[in-house]
Amino acid sequence: MEDKNGVERCEFIHAHEEIVDKVNAAMPDDEILYDLAELFKIFGDSTRIKILYVLFESEMCVCDIAQLLNMTQSAISHQLRALKQSKLVKYRREGKTVFYSLADAHVRTIIDQGMEHVAE
């Protein structure tokens, strides 16, 4: 059924109530969905994606990552801060040097799945 503007509208409020109820029961809380959206925002920056790819290969310090990506240490540190806050990377200190690595295998899985989707 079309409204007065020619836009198709469902003529029932809940045409398939059992489906709506099932989906509504499975829907995560708004806070969880917000956190998920924030996580995916982190993946929305190509520099952060490059850093994650670097860390797939090896644990590295800021200066090595900066050299590899031809960027300043300050720029890399800024992006690593965001990745740490999102729990995508972890770090360990060895003397004065801080080494970064992927937080866990989930990070690689997320990137791999994204690459698979892009390659389709």
N, C-alpha and C positions, 0 to 999 in steps of 0.2 A: 504494500500500500504506500502511495506517495503522499507527502504532506503538500501544503499549498505552494511550497517552493520547489517541488519536484524531487525532493530528497526521499529516498526509500526509507520507510519506517516499519518496524515490526508492529503489527496491530495488537499484539498481546504484551502485557507487562512482563509475565514470566511464561513464555511459550513452552519452555522445557525446564520446568522447575526442578526436577530431579538432577539434571545436568548442572544447573546453576548452583544448587545446594552442594553437590559433590565437589565442584571446583572451588566454591567458597570455603568449604571445610579444609581443602588442601592448600589454600592460599596462605603463605607465611605472613607473619605480623608485619605491619608497615615498617617497624624499626629494622627488621631483618632485611627487607627489600631495600630500604635506604642504605644500609651498610653494604649490600651487594652492589648497588649502583655506584657507591663511592669507590669500591674496589675496582670496578670496571673503568672508572675515570682514570685511575692510576695507569691502566694499560693504554690510555688514550694519548700517550706522549711517546713519540718515536725514540727520544733519547733514553727514556726509561726502558723501553723495549730492547734497545741496543745494550744497555747495561745488563739486563737480565740474560741476554744471549751471551755476553762476555762471561758472566758468572756460571753459565751452563758448562763452560769449558774448564774453568779453574777459579779457585778462590783468588781474589786479587785485592791489592790496596788501591786507594784513591789515585795515587800518582800513576800507577800502571794503567788503570782504566782510562784516566785522562789522556795519557800518551797514546794508547790504543785507539781511542775515539777522536783524537785530535781536538780536545776540549780543555778548558781550564779545570784545575783541581776544584776550584770554588763551584763551578757549574756541576761537576760530578757529585760533589758533596751535597749540594742542594737536592739533586735528584735522589741520591742514596737516602737522604733524610726522609723523603716521601715514601720510598720503598720500604724503609725500616718501619715507619709508622703504620704502614699497611700490612706489616708482618710478611712481606714477600722476600726480604733479605735479612740475614743475621750477620753479626760481626763477632770477631774475637781480637783481642789485643795481644801483640807480641812485642814487648818492650814499648817503644814509642809508635810502632806501626800498627794500624788497624786493618785487618783483613776482612773482606766481605765475601759472603757466599749466599746461595739460594737458601731460603728458610726451610724448605722441604720439597718433596717430590711433586706436590700439588702445583707448584709454580710452573714447573716444566710441563706438566699435563695441560694447564690452562693455555700456555703459549702454543704447545703442539696442536691442541684442538683448534685454536684460532688460526694457525697456519694451514691446517687441513681445510678449514672452512674457506679461507682466502684462495686456496689453490683449486677449489671446485670450479 
